[in-house]
Amino acid sequence: MTATPHIPSIRSNEQAEALCAMLEQRLDALEAVIRQETDYLATAKLAEAFALHERKAMEASSYERCYLAFRHNFISLARYKPSGVERIKMRQGALQSSLEANLKALQTLTSVSESILRGVAKEVASTRSLSTYGKGGRVNALKGASATPPLMVSVRY
């Protein structure tokens, strides 16, 4: 069994505001990394995009822990009604938009990569032959000495 982290309970309006501010900071950090990754993917800077993996995982984990504290204190937040709750709702929408843009960039790259690999596979698998004119002006096809085995492409990740 894994230990559940201790999540403190909100006991004042100041604590509620502080929790909302902390969650907003985590949202800002996560969204910034996702946008940066999306920009790298859109400009085909794949090495830079993949280098953000650890930072993105760290920011996502930090956001998740803070969100769990936020969710754990839902009743207290409803009682104290901090102003940050409405901002967080709007920011969640912005994060969703950033994630959708990131996913679209990843899907586009996947599609382009698959197209390139299919084109390469088609070229490698095609028979290599020379066309020459023979007697009577007919085209003779001269096949290569060795046939190239086809390239296999898997769409599984």
MARGU-681624 format. One line per 5 residues: their letters; for each residue x, y, z of N, C-alpha, C, O. Coordinates in Angstrom, 3 decimals. Atoms other than C-alpha are relative to their C-alpha. Layout:
BEGIN
a	X,Y,Z,X,Y,Z,X,Y,Z,X,Y,Z | ...
# end
This chain:
BEGIN
mtatp	0.839,-1.182,0.000,0.000,0.000,0.000,0.877,1.236,0.000,1.918,1.283,0.655 | -0.732,-1.256,0.023,1.171,3.484,-0.765,-0.603,0.947,1.024,-1.808,0.932,1.275 | 0.455,-0.946,-1.011,0.963,6.189,1.850,-0.694,1.178,-0.681,-0.197,1.717,-1.670 | 0.714,-1.154,0.503,-1.583,8.909,1.200,0.598,1.239,0.653,0.735,1.287,1.876 | -0.592,-1.192,-0.600,-0.033,12.349,1.651,-1.013,0.727,0.870,-2.211,0.735,0.584
hipsi	0.869,-0.751,-0.902,-1.415,14.434,4.483,-0.425,1.292,-0.689,0.414,2.076,-1.132 | 0.531,-1.205,0.625,-3.673,17.144,3.083,-0.623,0.844,1.098,-1.600,0.427,1.719 | 0.541,-0.836,-1.072,-4.280,20.019,5.503,-1.388,0.536,-0.351,-1.711,0.760,-1.518 | 1.346,-0.533,0.190,-7.807,21.282,5.983,0.026,1.525,0.096,0.804,2.102,0.855 | 0.127,-1.454,0.016,-8.765,24.890,5.288,-0.836,0.420,1.214,-1.917,-0.117,1.456
rsneq	0.710,-0.450,-1.204,-9.782,26.739,8.469,-0.234,1.507,0.027,-0.738,2.038,1.016 | 0.232,-1.450,0.037,-9.888,30.383,7.386,-0.086,0.465,-1.451,0.284,-0.255,-2.378 | 0.104,-0.581,1.326,-10.575,32.652,4.442,1.387,0.217,-0.594,1.572,0.064,-1.802 | -1.370,-0.217,0.474,-6.842,33.440,4.206,0.598,-1.299,-0.549,1.271,-1.295,-1.579 | -0.495,1.292,0.470,-5.999,29.752,3.879,-0.672,-0.401,-1.311,-0.039,-0.981,-2.193
aealc	0.728,0.312,1.235,-8.696,29.356,1.218,0.572,0.802,-1.163,0.778,0.262,-2.250 | -0.592,-0.838,1.046,-7.276,32.280,-0.765,1.405,-0.489,-0.356,1.783,-0.496,-1.527 | -1.361,0.488,0.238,-3.739,30.896,-0.349,-0.020,-1.285,-0.827,0.809,-1.460,-1.720 | 0.110,1.238,0.770,-4.804,27.483,-1.655,-0.370,0.299,-1.456,0.178,-0.302,-2.380 | 0.380,-0.383,1.365,-6.482,29.095,-4.667,1.185,0.622,-0.740,1.409,0.332,-1.915
amleq	-1.173,-0.624,0.627,-3.372,31.190,-5.346,1.045,-1.047,-0.365,1.670,-0.959,-1.422 | -0.974,1.057,0.273,-1.160,28.095,-5.116,-0.441,-0.824,-1.214,0.379,-1.161,-2.068 | 0.491,0.776,1.140,-3.384,26.173,-7.543,0.136,0.804,-1.293,0.454,0.244,-2.342 | -0.179,-0.849,1.183,-3.309,29.127,-9.946,1.461,0.017,-0.454,1.741,-0.002,-1.653 | -1.426,0.039,0.343,0.497,29.141,-9.795,0.348,-1.319,-0.689,1.093,-1.339,-1.669
rldal	-0.268,1.310,0.602,0.574,25.425,-10.571,-0.594,-0.069,-1.406,0.018,-0.624,-2.319 | 0.624,-0.053,1.322,-1.845,25.979,-13.468,0.865,0.804,-0.968,1.080,0.390,-2.108 | -0.861,-0.840,0.844,0.378,28.781,-14.817,1.237,-0.767,-0.453,1.591,-0.751,-1.632 | -1.234,0.719,0.317,3.497,26.627,-14.647,-0.262,-1.149,-0.972,0.486,-1.333,-1.932 | 0.319,1.129,0.878,1.865,23.582,-16.254,-0.391,0.489,-1.390,0.057,-0.060,-2.396
eavir	0.442,-0.517,1.298,0.208,25.607,-18.994,1.179,0.582,-0.789,1.231,0.443,-2.011 | -1.175,-0.559,0.682,3.494,27.390,-19.785,0.833,-1.102,-0.650,1.284,-0.956,-1.786 | -0.781,1.116,0.560,5.309,24.078,-20.276,-0.737,-0.621,-1.185,-0.116,-0.947,-2.196 | 0.782,0.601,1.081,2.491,22.693,-22.428,0.026,0.895,-1.238,0.167,0.406,-2.359 | -0.055,-0.928,1.141,2.436,25.817,-24.602,1.384,-0.011,-0.647,1.502,0.015,-1.872
qetdy	-1.358,0.039,0.536,6.211,25.729,-24.964,0.208,-1.273,-0.822,0.780,-1.230,-1.911 | -0.117,1.250,0.731,6.068,22.081,-25.989,-0.775,0.061,-1.314,-0.289,-0.407,-2.344 | 0.817,-0.130,1.204,3.286,22.840,-28.475,0.713,0.858,-1.043,0.709,0.530,-2.230 | -0.746,-0.860,0.918,5.356,25.659,-29.994,1.165,-0.757,-0.631,1.407,-0.638,-1.832 | -1.110,0.795,0.532,8.347,23.337,-30.357,-0.501,-1.031,-1.001,0.111,-1.232,-2.050
latak	0.547,1.008,0.908,6.192,20.649,-31.945,-0.465,0.632,-1.304,-0.263,0.068,-2.379 | 0.510,-0.677,1.192,4.594,23.132,-34.347,1.124,0.441,-0.919,0.934,0.537,-2.131 | -1.140,-0.429,0.819,8.031,24.272,-35.519,0.968,-1.150,-0.255,2.088,-0.931,-0.717 | -0.777,1.230,0.246,9.352,20.680,-35.723,1.326,-0.014,0.745,2.306,-0.571,0.252 | -1.189,0.070,-0.858,11.908,21.196,-32.949,-0.241,-1.129,1.001,-0.501,-0.902,2.182
laeaf	0.384,1.169,-0.785,11.378,17.686,-31.677,0.925,-0.258,1.175,0.455,-0.652,2.242 | -0.939,0.238,-1.100,14.528,17.396,-29.562,-0.321,0.919,1.172,-0.305,0.491,2.326 | 0.339,-0.947,-1.054,13.576,20.525,-27.635,-1.324,-0.384,0.670,-1.468,-0.287,1.889 | 1.302,0.404,-0.542,9.988,19.301,-27.240,0.144,-1.216,0.913,-0.446,-1.259,1.992 | -0.172,1.206,-0.815,11.089,15.892,-25.946,0.817,0.287,1.261,0.669,-0.409,2.265
alher	-0.793,-0.363,-1.175,13.554,17.554,-23.558,-0.876,0.573,1.112,-0.463,0.601,2.271 | 0.924,-0.555,-1.004,10.561,19.135,-21.779,-0.771,-1.074,0.760,-1.530,-0.763,1.677 | 0.796,1.082,-0.590,9.186,15.723,-20.805,0.082,-0.027,1.533,-0.944,-0.066,2.211 | -0.152,0.082,-1.464,10.624,15.633,-17.277,-0.611,1.208,0.696,-1.278,1.076,1.722 | 0.556,-1.212,-0.609,9.690,19.225,-16.540,-1.526,-0.027,-0.051,-2.193,0.358,0.910
kamea	1.458,0.081,0.117,6.163,18.662,-17.828,-0.565,-1.005,0.997,-1.600,-0.747,1.611 | 0.451,1.005,-0.964,5.800,15.530,-15.700,0.055,0.550,1.421,-0.848,0.307,2.222 | -0.134,-0.582,-1.331,7.050,17.403,-12.639,-1.106,1.039,0.256,-1.714,1.055,1.326 | 1.045,-1.024,-0.151,4.647,20.325,-13.220,-1.382,-0.642,0.096,-2.223,-0.188,0.872 | 1.294,0.691,-0.053,1.733,17.948,-13.845,-0.203,-0.663,1.356,-1.307,-0.638,1.900
ssyer	0.083,0.634,-1.311,2.503,16.060,-10.629,-0.259,1.046,1.087,-1.070,0.827,1.987 | 0.191,-1.086,-0.968,2.734,19.305,-8.663,-1.421,0.541,-0.077,-2.054,0.790,0.949 | 1.378,-0.458,0.184,-0.563,20.485,-10.144,-0.985,-1.005,0.567,-1.960,-0.622,1.213 | 0.904,1.046,-0.492,-2.211,17.164,-9.318,-0.075,0.006,1.524,-1.161,-0.089,2.095 | 0.000,-0.035,-1.471,-1.129,17.316,-5.662,-0.781,1.209,0.525,-1.549,1.096,1.481
cylaf	0.707,-1.201,-0.436,-2.414,20.860,-5.325,-1.496,-0.115,-0.285,-2.321,0.318,0.519 | 1.404,0.182,0.341,-5.657,19.983,-7.092,-0.689,-0.957,0.984,-1.848,-0.757,1.347 | 0.572,0.923,-0.989,-6.195,17.068,-4.696,-0.293,0.720,1.310,-1.319,0.468,1.942 | 0.250,-0.797,-1.212,-5.844,19.477,-1.765,-1.208,0.908,-0.211,-2.026,1.082,0.692 | 1.137,-0.861,0.335,-8.296,21.814,-3.492,-1.295,-0.799,0.062,-2.277,-0.353,0.656
rhnfi	1.193,0.846,0.002,-10.787,18.996,-4.043,-0.338,-0.512,1.405,-1.508,-0.604,1.776 | 0.199,0.475,-1.368,-10.289,17.679,-0.500,-0.690,1.071,0.857,-1.465,0.747,1.756 | 0.553,-1.116,-0.780,-11.249,21.121,0.855,-1.196,0.661,-0.680,-1.481,1.833,-0.438 | 1.121,-0.544,0.755,-14.252,21.588,-1.414,-1.057,0.646,0.903,-1.550,1.730,0.594 | 1.035,-0.524,-0.900,-16.688,22.114,1.480,0.473,1.297,0.664,-0.287,2.258,0.779
slary	-0.537,-1.223,-0.617,-14.435,24.646,3.187,0.065,1.131,-1.016,-0.224,2.282,-0.690 | -0.058,-1.032,1.031,-13.936,26.486,-0.075,-1.389,0.555,-0.299,-1.541,1.752,-0.547 | 1.374,-0.466,0.206,-17.703,26.650,-0.557,-0.443,0.889,1.156,-1.205,1.835,0.954 | 0.365,-0.801,-1.180,-18.043,28.046,2.981,0.666,1.376,-0.048,0.007,2.386,0.201 | -0.741,-1.268,-0.038,-15.347,30.742,2.655,-0.119,0.799,-1.299,0.141,2.002,-1.305
kpsgv	0.186,-0.637,1.310,-16.030,31.542,-1.026,1.151,0.926,-0.390,0.950,2.130,-0.548 | -1.128,-0.845,0.418,-12.551,32.763,-1.990,-0.170,0.456,-1.455,-0.769,-0.245,-2.270 | 0.148,-0.550,1.355,-12.343,34.930,-5.104,0.771,-0.817,-1.030,0.462,-0.755,-2.220 | -0.815,0.781,0.920,-9.769,32.576,-6.623,-0.735,-1.148,-0.659,-0.278,-1.640,-1.692 | 0.714,1.151,0.558,-12.331,29.829,-7.293,-0.494,0.300,-1.409,-0.370,-0.544,-2.297
erikm	0.497,-0.361,1.334,-13.876,31.667,-10.253,1.157,0.121,-0.994,1.030,-0.285,-2.149 | -1.174,-0.106,0.875,-10.425,32.449,-11.677,0.506,-1.387,-0.376,0.906,-1.620,-1.517 | -0.462,1.371,0.261,-9.477,28.776,-11.356,-0.898,-0.671,-1.022,-0.408,-1.391,-1.891 | 0.917,0.584,0.984,-12.592,27.741,-13.275,0.337,0.501,-1.405,0.347,-0.278,-2.357 | -0.358,-0.552,1.308,-11.621,30.095,-16.118,1.343,-0.552,-0.464,1.516,-0.862,-1.642
rqgal	-1.327,0.510,0.337,-8.011,28.912,-16.004,-0.055,-1.460,-0.414,0.727,-1.898,-1.257 | 0.163,1.402,0.404,-9.148,25.295,-16.234,-0.398,-0.072,-1.469,0.065,-0.949,-2.198 | 0.391,-0.062,1.409,-10.793,26.204,-19.549,1.189,0.326,-0.890,1.342,-0.254,-1.965 | -1.199,-0.361,0.767,-7.561,27.818,-20.759,0.962,-1.187,-0.072,1.559,-1.445,-1.117 | -0.861,1.184,-0.009,-5.590,24.729,-19.712,-0.543,-1.048,-0.964,0.224,-1.687,-1.683
qssle	0.621,0.957,0.919,-8.055,22.546,-21.612,0.303,0.378,-1.445,0.611,-0.492,-2.259 | -0.306,-0.459,1.358,-7.531,24.666,-24.740,1.461,-0.265,-0.354,1.769,-0.686,-1.470 | -1.423,0.256,0.233,-3.753,24.392,-24.377,0.263,-1.479,-0.230,1.054,-1.852,-1.096 | -0.168,1.440,0.165,-3.993,20.630,-23.988,-0.536,-0.472,-1.351,0.055,-1.350,-1.979 | 0.555,0.373,1.299,-6.194,20.359,-27.088,0.945,0.412,-1.128,1.135,-0.340,-2.084
anlka	-0.962,-0.450,1.014,-3.694,22.413,-29.124,1.226,-0.907,-0.009,1.756,-1.231,-1.072 | -1.153,0.889,-0.116,-0.867,20.207,-27.834,-0.314,-1.350,-0.641,0.504,-1.896,-1.381 | 0.408,1.286,0.575,-2.754,17.045,-28.768,-0.119,0.095,-1.518,0.261,-0.836,-2.228 | 0.126,-0.178,1.442,-3.518,18.424,-32.225,1.382,0.028,-0.659,1.570,-0.556,-1.726 | -1.364,-0.039,0.539,0.190,19.164,-32.796,0.607,-1.395,-0.011,1.267,-1.782,-0.975
lqtlt	-0.517,1.371,-0.057,1.092,15.643,-31.676,-0.645,-0.892,-1.058,0.034,-1.708,-1.681 | 0.692,0.798,1.009,-1.542,14.105,-33.945,0.494,0.352,-1.401,0.645,-0.531,-2.246 | -0.512,-0.421,1.302,-0.286,16.152,-36.896,1.376,-0.599,-0.250,1.649,-1.108,-1.337 | -1.332,0.588,0.146,3.289,15.025,-36.286,-0.069,-1.502,-0.224,0.693,-2.051,-1.020 | 0.167,1.438,0.185,2.151,11.426,-36.000,-0.436,-0.310,-1.425,0.087,-1.227,-2.057
svses	0.496,0.208,1.358,0.265,11.674,-39.282,1.098,0.238,-1.033,1.250,-0.541,-1.974 | -1.087,-0.303,0.937,3.211,13.287,-41.075,1.057,-1.097,0.047,1.544,-1.538,-0.994 | -1.001,1.064,-0.143,5.624,10.685,-39.683,-0.451,-1.278,-0.670,0.331,-1.939,-1.353 | 0.520,1.206,0.633,3.381,7.848,-40.790,0.023,0.123,-1.513,0.341,-0.844,-2.204 | -0.024,-0.213,1.450,3.096,9.359,-44.280,1.415,-0.152,-0.550,1.626,-0.764,-1.597
ilrgv	-1.396,0.115,0.436,6.866,9.654,-44.548,0.437,-1.459,0.004,1.037,-1.931,-0.961 | -0.396,1.403,-0.086,7.400,6.076,-43.379,-0.690,-0.850,-1.066,-0.080,-1.753,-1.638 | 0.697,0.756,1.056,4.758,4.757,-45.759,0.627,0.272,-1.363,0.769,-0.642,-2.175 | -0.663,-0.341,1.255,6.425,6.622,-48.632,1.335,-0.698,-0.140,1.665,-1.211,-1.209 | -1.287,0.697,0.021,9.817,5.206,-47.713,-0.220,-1.493,-0.216,0.480,-2.124,-1.008
akeva	0.287,1.430,0.146,8.338,1.727,-47.370,-0.416,-0.326,-1.430,-0.024,-1.359,-1.973 | 0.439,0.228,1.380,6.700,2.040,-50.783,1.187,0.037,-0.946,1.291,-0.790,-1.852 | -1.188,-0.090,0.854,9.967,3.122,-52.374,0.909,-1.213,0.169,1.420,-1.751,-0.813 | -0.877,1.143,-0.256,11.953,0.339,-50.717,-0.604,-1.278,-0.548,0.113,-2.132,-1.069 | 0.662,1.229,0.434,9.378,-2.306,-51.587,-0.209,-0.063,-1.508,-0.424,-1.143,-2.058
strsl	0.244,0.024,1.439,8.985,-1.256,-55.201,1.129,-0.752,-0.713,2.281,-0.730,-0.281 | -1.016,0.737,0.750,10.776,-3.394,-57.738,0.888,0.989,-0.729,0.420,1.943,-1.351 | -0.961,-0.874,0.668,13.864,-1.777,-59.044,0.244,-0.581,-1.399,0.828,-1.654,-1.554 | -0.172,0.486,1.360,13.826,-2.118,-62.792,0.369,1.152,-0.921,0.000,2.304,-0.694 | -0.377,-0.954,1.022,15.291,-0.351,-65.755,-0.885,-0.221,-1.213,-1.186,-1.360,-1.571
stygk	0.783,0.119,1.226,13.220,0.364,-68.805,0.903,0.374,-1.168,1.490,1.456,-1.195 | -0.793,-0.253,1.207,15.014,0.105,-72.121,-0.821,-0.409,-1.214,-1.811,-1.131,-1.103 | 0.670,0.377,1.234,13.946,-0.214,-75.701,0.721,-1.193,-0.608,1.948,-1.211,-0.708 | -0.559,1.186,0.634,14.473,-3.551,-77.332,-0.285,0.021,-1.498,-0.520,1.072,-2.095 | 0.270,0.122,1.421,13.947,-4.836,-80.833,-1.432,0.438,-0.300,-2.357,0.156,0.462
ggrvn	1.339,-0.403,0.429,11.026,-3.349,-82.609,-0.566,1.155,0.821,-1.756,1.454,0.716 | 0.471,-1.146,-0.770,10.805,-0.402,-80.214,-0.815,-0.356,1.230,-1.478,0.507,1.804 | 0.733,0.409,-1.211,9.298,-2.422,-77.366,0.826,0.300,1.238,2.057,0.281,1.209 | -0.672,-0.292,-1.261,10.085,-1.553,-73.775,0.303,-1.300,0.717,-0.596,-2.105,0.958 | -0.413,1.167,-0.768,12.064,-4.229,-71.949,0.258,0.432,1.432,0.909,1.450,1.662
alkga	-0.260,-0.299,-1.410,12.098,-4.231,-68.176,1.099,-0.920,0.495,0.963,-2.142,0.440 | -1.104,0.787,-0.538,15.381,-5.359,-66.664,-0.079,0.054,1.525,0.082,1.119,2.121 | 0.122,0.049,-1.459,14.937,-6.475,-63.066,1.364,-0.035,0.630,2.314,-0.567,0.057 | -1.259,-0.010,-0.737,17.658,-5.921,-60.496,0.393,-1.398,0.425,-0.437,-2.307,0.440 | -0.517,1.309,-0.362,19.823,-8.801,-59.367,-0.599,-0.495,1.308,-0.875,-1.686,1.453
satpp	0.551,0.443,-1.286,18.476,-8.868,-55.856,-1.223,0.844,0.335,-1.233,2.061,0.153 | 1.206,-0.712,-0.410,15.039,-7.979,-54.627,0.183,0.512,1.422,0.711,-0.193,2.282 | -0.103,-0.594,-1.330,14.892,-5.665,-51.639,-1.215,-0.433,0.811,-2.347,-0.316,0.342 | 1.156,0.384,-0.811,12.747,-6.982,-48.801,-0.808,1.236,0.393,-0.235,2.313,0.556 | 0.829,-1.167,-0.339,9.821,-4.711,-47.917,0.287,0.485,1.420,0.651,-0.290,2.304
lmvsv	-0.138,-0.621,-1.312,10.071,-2.310,-45.000,-1.333,-0.124,0.708,-2.375,0.183,0.129 | 1.249,0.150,-0.742,7.511,-3.028,-42.306,-0.223,1.232,0.859,0.711,1.737,1.480 | 0.363,-1.161,-0.786,5.704,-0.154,-40.624,-1.066,-0.419,0.992,-2.076,-1.012,0.614 | 0.994,0.298,-1.031,3.868,-0.562,-37.334,-0.574,1.310,0.511,0.171,2.250,0.788 | 0.625,-1.216,-0.497,1.361,2.034,-36.199,-0.203,-0.036,1.514,-0.772,0.892,2.089
ry	0.076,0.078,-1.444,1.541,0.861,-32.606,1.083,0.851,0.619,2.148,1.025,0.026 | -0.958,-0.888,-0.674,3.338,3.120,-30.163,0.750,-0.765,1.040,1.605,-0.203,1.724
# end
